[in-house]
Amino acid sequence: MKTTLVKESDIKHGWVLVDASEKVLGRLAVKIANVLRGRDKVVYDPHMDTGDFVVVINARKVRLTGKKDEKKIYKSFSGYRGGLKEVKASVVRERKPERMIRDAVRGMLPKNRLMRKVFGRLKVYPDAEHPHAAQKPRPASF
């Protein structure tokens, strides 16, 4: 039996719709990262971009376990002295709920050039409306 090598031109990137309401953030991020990388496909190859586009809706309703709403802190650094900003997860959920999912998924992707290409296919929206209806995303089975 021969090993099948897939060409870049043969890869078809589909669209997947994920509803994040009442799903635990970390467990959801693992599944999203696997779909983005193409780990759920038969033709997966670590150095090839075989994944699908992922549209996440209802990011505002994602669930955190334990007391993480008050204890988890998101940090950003401007590069200047005194430029470290720290924000609790409850505040991030109100202001930019997409950031919670984007940061969790980014942490679960490999840190290389392929990650930048793969991460660009993640689309996160705080509510149920999204502008990707024309692509006919299939609902995720997880």
Summary of the structure (lengths in Angstrom):
residues: 142
radius of gyration: 16.8
end to end distance: 32.3
largest distance: 60.1
contacts: 357
relative contact order: 0.23
helix: 36%
strand: 19%
